[in-house]
Amino acid sequence: QCEGGFGRAISRTFPLPDIERYYEIGRVIGDGNFAVVRECRRRDNRQTLALKIVERSKLLGREHMMQNELSLLGSLCHPRIVRLFAHYHTHSHSYLVMELVSGGDLFEAISERGKFSEAEAGLMVSDMSEALNYIHCKSIVHRDLKPENLLVGIMVSAVLKLGDFGLAMVVTEPVFTICGTPTYVAPEILFETGYGVAVDIWALGVILYILLCGFPPFRSRDRDQEELFQLIKQGQLHFPSPYWDLISEEARGLVRALLQPDPTVRLTAEQTLLHPWVKAMTSVCRQRALTDKTQRNTGHMGAEPERVQRPDQTNAKPCLNQRNRFKRI
């Protein structure tokens, strides 16, 4: 049994009024091209959850994405992966009952903060690596790891939870389908040489780079996708001044290890979890969070923690508004 008393996700088909017999459907907390997410509450035990309402007519030609999410996400149970508890279907809509993660997504956090301290970035890399290690051990590749698909949960310290398994798949042999989001796509996908779970690690490296400096490692000044893909294929990594001047060599070393163009020498999720910088930064961040909590509980607040200043807006997020996916079969 997983957290919340659920095992594998339950599937039922019945009219909307019957769904409302089981759940109180509340305010909108998110929306996208195909779905709206509302807060909901179970009537039997008052548990607060998220209800993803998918308009099925908008999924024409993309039905496989929702099937992936139902079949894969419904079978997973890990504290760093958003839980799918149940799904219900009518002729016009599908309703996915999911874990409520109240802190928004990482894209929003980056847009607000600009960049993060090494300690915060290390903790987030640890969270992402835990999720990836769990699914990679099951031979599942996510294929769309990006800040928009990482939800922020607020506990003693912020934790990331991986969601949106629409492009995920079980991989038992090299895959050749080109898919993902341009900024985070790995070079082996573009070279069409066949790929596996290592593409998720490349995306993790891109996210770490963004967390530390506020912009992606490979970017086209004119936002030209073909130019972006050429830069990714070349794989030449730079740490421009002044944005990287105060970033440690240990952090840069991990970025290099994650953004290895050759997937056979790229770190695995497990190796990333065990990386000395990740372990050290995670320890620092969690200790700070516990200290802050103790100070709040005792009523003796310390000095306001130093906030990381946002980089110059002309360089901060030149490619971070690319929420589109590209896909070719």
C-alpha positions as CSV (number, residue, x, y, z in Angstrom):
1,Q,0.0,0.0,0.0
2,C,1.2,3.5,-0.8
3,E,0.8,6.7,1.1
4,G,-2.9,7.7,1.5
5,G,-4.1,4.1,1.7
6,F,-4.3,3.6,-2.1
7,G,-2.7,0.8,-4.0
8,R,-2.8,0.8,-7.8
9,A,-4.9,3.5,-9.3
10,I,-8.6,2.7,-9.5
11,S,-10.4,3.1,-12.9
12,R,-14.2,3.6,-13.2
13,T,-16.6,4.8,-15.8
14,F,-19.7,6.7,-14.7
15,P,-21.5,10.0,-15.3
16,L,-20.3,13.2,-13.7
17,P,-23.1,13.4,-11.1
18,D,-21.8,10.1,-9.7
19,I,-18.2,11.5,-9.5
20,E,-19.6,14.4,-7.4
21,R,-21.1,11.8,-5.0
22,Y,-17.5,10.9,-4.0
23,Y,-15.7,14.2,-4.3
24,E,-16.5,17.9,-3.6
25,I,-15.0,19.7,-6.6
26,G,-13.5,23.1,-5.8
27,R,-11.5,25.9,-7.2
28,V,-9.2,25.9,-10.3
29,I,-5.6,25.5,-9.3
30,G,-4.1,25.0,-12.8
31,D,-4.9,24.7,-16.4
32,G,-3.2,23.7,-19.7
33,N,-4.0,23.0,-23.3
34,F,-5.9,19.8,-22.7
35,A,-6.9,19.9,-19.0
36,V,-7.9,22.0,-16.0
37,V,-6.8,21.0,-12.5
38,R,-9.2,21.7,-9.6
39,E,-8.8,21.2,-5.9
40,C,-11.2,18.5,-4.6
41,R,-12.0,16.8,-1.4
42,R,-13.1,13.2,-0.7
43,R,-16.5,13.1,0.9
44,D,-15.7,10.0,3.1
45,N,-12.5,11.1,4.8
46,R,-12.2,14.8,3.8
47,Q,-8.8,14.2,2.2
48,T,-7.8,17.1,-0.1
49,L,-6.6,16.1,-3.5
50,A,-6.2,17.4,-7.1
51,L,-8.6,16.6,-9.8
52,K,-7.3,16.8,-13.4
53,I,-10.2,17.2,-15.8
54,V,-9.3,16.3,-19.4
55,E,-11.5,17.4,-22.3
56,R,-11.3,14.3,-24.5
57,S,-12.1,16.1,-27.7
58,K,-8.8,18.0,-27.4
59,L,-6.8,14.8,-27.2
60,L,-7.6,13.6,-30.7
61,G,-4.4,12.1,-32.1
62,R,-2.7,12.3,-28.6
63,E,-4.8,9.7,-26.8
64,H,-1.7,7.7,-26.2
65,M,-0.3,10.4,-23.9
66,M,-3.1,10.0,-21.4
67,Q,-3.0,6.3,-21.7
68,N,0.7,6.5,-20.8
69,E,0.0,8.6,-17.8
70,L,-2.8,6.3,-16.6
71,S,-0.9,3.0,-17.1
72,L,2.6,4.1,-15.9
73,L,1.8,6.8,-13.3
74,G,-1.0,4.7,-11.8
75,S,1.5,1.9,-11.0
76,L,4.2,4.0,-9.4
77,C,4.5,4.8,-5.7
78,H,7.4,7.0,-4.6
79,P,7.6,10.2,-2.4
80,R,9.2,12.1,-5.3
81,I,6.6,11.2,-7.8
82,V,3.1,12.7,-8.0
83,R,0.6,10.0,-7.1
84,L,-2.4,9.1,-9.3
85,F,-5.0,7.6,-7.0
86,A,-8.0,6.9,-9.3
87,H,-9.4,7.8,-12.7
88,Y,-13.0,8.2,-13.9
89,H,-14.3,8.6,-17.4
90,T,-17.4,9.9,-19.2
91,H,-18.0,10.1,-22.9
92,S,-16.6,13.7,-23.0
93,H,-14.2,14.0,-20.1
94,S,-11.6,12.0,-18.1
95,Y,-11.1,12.8,-14.4
96,L,-7.7,11.9,-12.8
97,V,-7.7,12.1,-9.0
98,M,-4.1,13.0,-8.0
99,E,-2.0,14.0,-5.0
100,L,-2.3,17.7,-4.3
101,V,1.1,19.4,-4.4
102,S,0.5,23.0,-3.2
103,G,3.7,24.9,-4.1
104,G,3.2,25.3,-7.8
105,D,5.8,24.1,-10.4
106,L,9.5,24.7,-10.6
107,F,9.1,26.8,-13.8
108,E,7.1,29.3,-11.7
109,A,9.7,29.2,-9.0
110,I,12.5,29.9,-11.4
111,S,10.5,32.7,-13.0
112,E,10.1,34.2,-9.6
113,R,13.5,33.7,-8.2
114,G,15.8,33.8,-11.3
115,K,18.3,31.4,-9.8
116,F,19.0,29.5,-6.6
117,S,21.8,28.9,-4.1
118,E,24.0,25.9,-4.5
119,A,22.5,24.3,-1.4
120,E,18.9,24.7,-2.8
121,A,20.0,23.4,-6.2
122,G,21.7,20.4,-4.7
123,L,18.6,19.5,-2.7
124,M,16.5,19.7,-5.8
125,V,18.9,17.6,-7.8
126,S,18.7,15.0,-5.1
127,D,14.9,15.0,-5.2
128,M,14.9,14.6,-9.0
129,S,17.6,11.9,-8.9
130,E,15.6,9.9,-6.4
131,A,12.6,10.0,-8.8
132,L,14.6,9.1,-11.8
133,N,16.5,6.3,-10.1
134,Y,13.1,4.8,-9.1
135,I,11.7,4.9,-12.6
136,H,14.9,4.0,-14.3
137,C,15.2,0.8,-12.2
138,K,11.8,-0.1,-13.7
139,S,13.2,0.6,-17.2
140,I,10.9,3.6,-17.5
141,V,12.2,6.7,-19.3
142,H,10.3,10.0,-18.7
143,R,11.4,11.8,-21.8
144,D,10.0,15.2,-20.8
145,L,11.9,16.2,-17.6
146,K,11.6,19.9,-17.3
147,P,10.7,22.5,-14.6
148,E,7.0,22.6,-15.7
149,N,6.7,18.9,-14.9
150,L,8.3,19.2,-11.4
151,L,5.8,20.2,-8.7
152,V,7.0,21.9,-5.5
153,G,5.7,20.4,-2.2
154,I,6.2,22.5,1.0
155,M,7.3,20.5,4.0
156,V,10.2,21.1,6.4
157,S,11.9,22.3,3.2
158,A,10.6,22.4,-0.4
159,V,10.6,19.0,-2.1
160,L,10.2,18.3,-5.8
161,K,7.8,15.7,-7.2
162,L,7.9,14.5,-10.8
163,G,4.7,14.5,-12.8
164,D,3.3,14.4,-16.3
165,F,4.1,10.9,-17.7
166,G,2.4,11.5,-21.0
167,L,5.7,10.8,-23.0
168,A,7.0,8.2,-20.6
169,M,7.6,4.6,-21.8
170,V,9.1,1.3,-20.8
171,V,12.3,1.0,-22.7
172,T,13.9,-2.4,-23.3
173,E,15.9,-1.5,-26.4
174,P,17.1,1.7,-28.0
175,V,14.3,4.2,-28.9
176,F,14.4,6.3,-32.1
177,T,11.3,8.5,-31.8
178,I,12.1,12.2,-31.5
179,C,10.2,13.8,-28.7
180,G,10.6,16.0,-25.7
181,T,10.9,19.8,-25.2
182,P,13.6,21.6,-27.2
183,T,15.6,23.2,-24.4
184,Y,16.0,19.9,-22.6
185,V,16.4,17.4,-25.4
186,A,19.6,15.2,-25.4
187,P,21.9,15.1,-28.3
188,E,21.4,11.3,-28.9
189,I,17.7,12.0,-29.6
190,L,18.7,14.6,-32.3
191,F,21.3,12.4,-33.8
192,E,18.7,9.6,-34.1
193,T,21.2,7.0,-33.0
194,G,18.8,5.4,-30.5
195,Y,18.5,6.4,-26.8
196,G,17.4,5.1,-23.4
197,V,17.0,6.4,-19.9
198,A,20.2,8.6,-20.1
199,V,18.2,11.3,-21.9
200,D,16.5,12.1,-18.5
201,I,19.9,12.6,-17.0
202,W,20.8,15.1,-19.7
203,A,17.6,17.0,-19.0
204,L,18.6,17.0,-15.3
205,G,21.9,18.6,-16.2
206,V,20.1,21.3,-18.1
207,I,17.8,22.0,-15.2
208,L,20.8,22.1,-12.7
209,Y,22.5,24.6,-15.0
210,I,19.4,26.8,-15.1
211,L,18.9,26.6,-11.3
212,L,22.5,27.8,-10.7
213,C,22.6,30.7,-13.2
214,G,19.1,31.4,-14.4
215,F,19.4,30.5,-18.0
216,P,19.9,27.3,-20.1
217,P,23.3,26.0,-21.3
218,F,22.3,25.9,-25.0
219,R,20.2,28.7,-26.3
220,S,19.6,30.5,-29.6
221,R,19.6,34.3,-29.4
222,D,16.8,34.4,-32.0
223,R,15.0,31.4,-30.4
224,D,15.6,29.4,-33.6
225,Q,14.9,25.7,-33.0
226,E,17.3,24.5,-35.6
227,E,20.1,26.6,-34.3
228,L,19.4,25.4,-30.8
229,F,19.6,21.8,-31.9
230,Q,22.9,22.4,-33.6
231,L,24.3,23.8,-30.3
232,I,23.0,20.8,-28.4
233,K,24.6,18.4,-30.9
234,Q,27.9,20.3,-30.6
235,G,27.7,20.0,-26.8
236,Q,30.2,22.7,-26.1
237,L,29.5,23.8,-22.5
238,H,30.3,27.3,-21.3
239,F,30.1,28.9,-17.8
240,P,29.9,32.7,-18.7
241,S,31.0,35.4,-16.4
242,P,29.7,37.0,-14.2
243,Y,26.9,34.5,-13.7
244,W,29.2,31.6,-12.9
245,D,32.0,33.5,-11.1
246,L,30.8,32.5,-7.6
247,I,29.7,28.9,-8.5
248,S,32.0,26.2,-7.0
249,E,34.1,24.0,-9.2
250,E,32.3,21.0,-7.6
251,A,29.0,22.2,-8.9
252,R,30.4,22.9,-12.4
253,G,31.9,19.4,-12.4
254,L,28.5,17.8,-11.8
255,V,27.0,19.9,-14.6
256,R,29.7,18.6,-16.9
257,A,29.1,15.0,-15.8
258,L,25.4,15.3,-16.4
259,L,25.8,17.1,-19.8
260,Q,28.2,14.6,-21.3
261,P,27.3,14.3,-25.0
262,D,28.2,10.6,-24.9
263,P,25.4,8.9,-22.9
264,T,27.6,5.9,-22.1
265,V,29.8,8.0,-19.9
266,R,27.0,10.3,-18.5
267,L,26.3,9.8,-14.8
268,T,23.3,7.6,-13.9
269,A,20.6,8.8,-11.5
270,E,22.1,6.6,-8.7
271,Q,25.6,8.1,-9.3
272,T,24.1,11.6,-9.2
273,L,22.5,10.8,-5.8
274,L,25.8,9.7,-4.4
275,H,27.8,12.6,-5.9
276,P,29.7,14.4,-3.1
277,W,28.4,17.9,-4.0
278,V,24.8,16.7,-4.0
279,K,25.2,15.0,-0.7
280,A,26.9,18.0,0.9
281,M,24.4,20.5,-0.5
282,T,21.5,18.4,0.6
283,S,22.8,18.2,4.1
284,V,23.4,21.9,4.3
285,C,20.0,22.8,3.0
286,R,18.1,20.4,5.3
287,Q,20.1,21.6,8.3
288,R,19.2,25.2,7.5
289,A,15.5,24.3,7.2
290,L,15.6,22.5,10.5
291,T,17.3,25.4,12.2
292,D,14.7,27.8,10.8
293,K,11.9,25.6,12.0
294,T,13.5,25.4,15.5
295,Q,13.8,29.2,15.6
296,R,10.2,29.6,14.6
297,N,9.0,27.2,17.2
298,T,11.0,28.8,20.0
299,G,10.0,32.3,18.9
300,H,13.6,33.5,18.4
301,M,13.9,34.4,14.7
302,G,17.4,34.8,13.4
303,A,18.6,37.1,10.7
304,E,16.7,37.1,7.5
305,P,18.5,34.6,5.2
306,E,20.3,36.2,2.3
307,R,18.2,36.0,-0.9
308,V,19.8,35.3,-4.2
309,Q,19.5,38.3,-6.5
310,R,17.9,37.7,-9.9
311,P,20.3,38.0,-12.9
312,D,20.0,40.8,-15.4
313,Q,16.7,40.3,-17.2
314,T,18.3,40.4,-20.7
315,N,20.2,37.2,-19.9
316,A,18.1,35.5,-17.2
317,K,15.6,33.3,-19.0
318,P,16.0,33.6,-22.8
319,C,14.6,30.1,-23.5
320,L,12.5,29.4,-20.4
321,N,9.2,30.3,-22.0
322,Q,9.3,27.3,-24.4
323,R,6.5,25.3,-22.9
324,N,5.8,23.6,-26.3
325,R,6.6,20.0,-27.0
326,F,7.9,18.8,-30.4
327,K,7.2,15.2,-31.6
328,R,7.9,13.3,-34.7
329,I,6.9,9.7,-35.3
